[in-house]
Amino acid sequence: MGSSSGRWIVWTLCVCFTALQNAALRVTMRESSLEVVQGDVVVLPCSFFTSSPLSRLNVIWTLAPSSSPQSPIQVIVYDHGQVIEAPSFTGRVGFTGIPWSADIALNDTRVPDAGTYRCMVTNPPEAADPGIGELELSVLAPPSLPECQWDGDIGTGGSVTLSCSVEDGVPRPEIRWDKVNPGGIALPINIEGDLSGSVQIVNVSSETSGLYRCSANNVLGTENCYVNVSVHAPPDRSSGLLQAVLIALSMSSVLAALLALVLWLHRTGQDGRGEEEEEQEEEEECYNEIRYTPSLMKRSFV
C-alpha cells in the first residue's frame, strides 16, 4: 500500500515537472494586426509565461519592413537588465512593463515603420528555443501634395495630356481629374502605376480651355493640384485678308497725299519763280527808261 502510494506521488511529480517544462516559456500576442496613423503612438503587445527567475530574461523585437520583408532589422533588445535601441528607432521605442511584460510603445510612427514585428523571448535555463510571436503593423498616412503638369499641342485641333502624380499616401490614394471651371466635369483617367494618373484630351478647341484639378484622396484626407489650359485658335484668314486690304488702302491714301503735296509744292515754286522774273523784267525796263531819258533830252535842246 505504501509502496503503491509512493509510486503514485513520484509519477505525479514527474508529470507535473514535464508539464511545467513543456509549458515553461510561452509567448502570446494579444493582437495579430494593428493600424496607426502616421505620427501617433502605438503599443505592440507581447505577453510571455515563464516558470524560471527573470534574472537572465532576454527579449528581442525585430521588424521585417513592408518595403523589404527579406531584410529584417532589430528594433529593441532587453538583455540581462539592459535595454538597447536600434539607431533608426532611438528615442522612439521603449518597453512598457519589462520584465513582467515584453510590450513596447512606438511613438512618432512613420510609414517605413510598417511591416511584420516579431517578439522573441528566452529565459535560461528554460528551453533553448525562444518563444516567438508576430503581428502586422500598418501605418496610415494622408496623401502628399500631388504634382500636376501638361504636355502636348494646345492649338485648335491638337491633343493635350494632363498628368498627376503623388509620392505618399496609405492606403493608396485614389486619383481623379475634373474640369473645375467652366464645366465641373469629371474626366476618365488612365492609371499609370500606383500613384499617378493621366488624362488625354484630343481635338482640343476653345471649349477645352479652363481650369483642371487633380485630386488625390484616401481615408485620411484629400490634396489637390491645378492646371490652367488655354487653347490658342489660329488667326481667321478672312479677317487677315481684310486687314491687308485696309493696310493697302491706307498706304495708297498716304502715297496719294504725299504726291499731291509734292505737286503743289512744285507748282507753287514755279509760280514764285515766274513772278520774280516778271519783277526783274519790269525793273530792267524801268532802268532802261531812266537811262535813255537824259540823252533824249540833250538832243532836244541841240
Secondary structure, 3 states (H helix, E strand, C coil): CHHHHHHHHHHHHHHHHHHHHHCCCEEECCCCEEEEECCCCEEECCEEECCCCCCCCEEEEEEEECCCCCCCEEEEEEECCEEEECHHHCCCEEECCCCCCCCEEECCCCHHHCEEEEEEEECCCCCCCCEEEEEEEEEEECCCCCEEEEEECCECCCCEEEEEECCCCECCCEEEEEEEECCCEEECCEECCCCEEEEEECCCCHHHCEEEEEEEEECCEEEEEEEEECCECCCCHHHHHHHHHHHHHHHHHHHHHHHHHHHHHHHHHHHHHHHHHHHHHHHHHHHHHHHHHHHHHHHHHC
